[in-house]
Amino acid sequence: MSALLIAHVMALSLWGGIVATEAVLEMANRKDPATRGFVARTHYWIDLLIEVPAISAVVVTGVALAIGAWPLPPIYWLHVSAALIAIALNLYCVAQVVLRARADSAQEWLARTYRVQVSVIGVPFALVALFVGFAMTSH
């Protein structure tokens, strides 16, 4: 396994751990209204200081791996497509988290919280990308 692939897997692992942590935070947010401010601020700082750099590392290492594998076989395009959808949905979530942290009203805060939770749609795409990626590296 190349150093670049190891760096990519490490960045993916970090990103997955962050997403799992944020899911736990958001579940606590639904159960205890007293934690809403804490959850919003904590999720905001996790996104800005850890998650966005992790996603950036995934993208940079992924692009470098794709360049090294050029021309890409069809299965690789499935991998890249699923990964890009997961990344886009996660970045949408980051935007909602930032807007929620800056919300002026409880109604706007609740609308942003709902949009943060909707971003779970990206998980199946991430799993497809993960499965295909591991299948490609096992050959």
Secondary structure, DSSP 4 states (H G I P E B T S, - for coil): --HHHHHHHHHHHHHHHHHHHHHHHHHHHHH-GGGHHHHHHHHHHHIIIIIHHHHHHHHHHHHHHHHHTPSPPHHHHHHHHHHHHHHHHHHHHHHHHHHHHT-SSHHHHHHHHHHHHHGGGHHHHHHHHHHHHHHHHT-
